[in-house]
Amino acid sequence: MPDITAVTHAQNIRYDRKAEALYIIDQTLLPGEEKEIRLQTIDEMVEAIRALRVRGAPAIGICAAYCMYVLAKSIRTEDRPTFLKRLSDYGQQLDAARPTAVNLGWAIREMMRTALEHVHDTRGQMLDALYERAVAIHEDDIAKCRAISEYGLSLLKEGDGVLTHCNAGPLATSRYGTAQGPFLLAAERGMHIRVFADETRPLLQGARLTSYELQRAGVDVTLICDNMASIVMKNGWVQACFVGCDRVAANGDTANKIGTSGVAILAKHYGIPVYVLGPTSTIDMACPDGDHIPIEERDGEEIKTMWYEKPMALPEVKCYNPAFDVTDHELIAGIVTAALAGTNALTEDTIAARDEATATAARLQVLEADSFEKQLMTVDGAEVEYYVGIQDGATVGYVFTAESTGKSAGLKVMTGIRRDGTISGVAVTSDNETAGYVDKVEKGGLLTALQGKNAKALEFGVDVDGVSQATKTSKGIVNAVNQAIAYFDQVTAVQKDDTAWQTKGESGT
């Protein structure tokens, strides 16, 4: 019997506090050799991230957190402004190593925030706080990966075939992984899932890493070339596609390893759902859509010479080698996060689980939160449900769904409103509009224009302009947003009258 825990609990990133040393598994050597390397200097750390010795958005974030701690220890000064400046400079160098994965910058910012919070403590106290924050980031990812794996597995049934692209297992994250986690969890429980792993050109993460992990864990895995994805779908061998993510924009557009978008387009043609699995730290609410996600472009030699005994193209041939592409949100059936998992890990009805996945993905589009709590209020004698967004144990905002009235009746709009009374996001969840009108509104920038507006009754044509050739739909959306604002006013009015709420809101209880 295969030792599944040897795979699920692989220590791809490890800080040995006794030896005061940071180690990573050099993933460029796999599957032929499993070797740890030590990271001590900023140059070694940047090179390790850039050269993909450590890779996978969550793993890069975890590694960066420990790197910031190691670098902080190396700064020998008691002058706090100097210390913070040097640490910030180190953080900028790490962040520049790979621009697409948002977890890298997120983890660095978390470590800098921790340093600032302890700026008046002793050096030892500050270093202890930085170490504890790095460990917390690591442990949080372990918990979230397990939760994501549980939820992802609820979307599958015995005997399903799943296609995955690139590598989103323990090597790319911590413990079970994200997109691969459900397969490993299934193997633990004796459930048979057949996995088709794209080789993932040009760096072959699927061949070298995904098939390596799954085969060692006893998962039924079949390795295919990227351009074979269509035929296995056409043959009826694939019931779902599970992929990881490096950044999710506010509208749900998702950046993942190059080739993911092509997989999603093929899946749509064959009627196969595509699920994106990743922690909430990969969701970048400051990025409005996929057009604003920076795409890393790598050396063309990865195409022409890497993995080959002899070059496969003339030296003078030009190459275009983007490391990632963006999958349009319309091609994604659901975004699976730890927030989803916590709500639905035990759901047995697959269809209901998929519906909830779509709904929660929409909530995450309009409000950044770790989880959502369903609440009810009474409006004109009828119960209306809304959701409270929770992040780090505290209320950060609310999500309301309202239906437009009048000429755009049937247009349902989800609105996120931050606790400070500003609109965080707007998404159309269903409509009966003429085909293409909602798309025109989205591309025309109306939904983006609503972000940041104060949550007060909006006057169409004054506070916000409509989109040409989609005026009725534009008015309907603003109408529904105004209804959401009225709901927000009612909720906050009740809370302001409840003196206990002030304490609850700050503590998250």
Secondary structure, DSSP 8 states (H G I E B T S, - for coil): ---HHHHHT--SEEEETTTTEEEEE-TTSTTT---EEEE-SHHHHHHHHHTTSS-SHHHHHHHHHHHHHHHHHH---S-HHHHHHHHHHHHHHHHTT-SS-HHHHHHHHHHHHHHHHTTTS-HHHHHHHHHHHHHHHHHHHHHHHHHHHHHHHHT--TT-EEEE-S--SGGGSSTT-SSSHHHHHHHHTT---EEEEE--TTTTHIIIIIHHHHHHTT-EEEEE-GGGHHHHHHTT--SEEEE--SEEETTS-EEEETTHHHHHHHHHHTT--EEEE--GGGEETT--SGGGS---B--THHHHTTT-SS-SS-TT-----BSEEEE-GGG-SEEE-HHHHHHHTT---HHHHHHHHHHHHHHHHHS--SEEEEEEEEETTEEEEEEEEEETTEEEEEEEEEE--GGGTT-EEEEEEETTSBEEEEEEEE--S-TTHHHHHHHTTHHHHHTT-BSS---BTTTB---TT-HHHHHHHHHHHHHHHHHHHHHHHHHHH-HHHHHHHHHT-
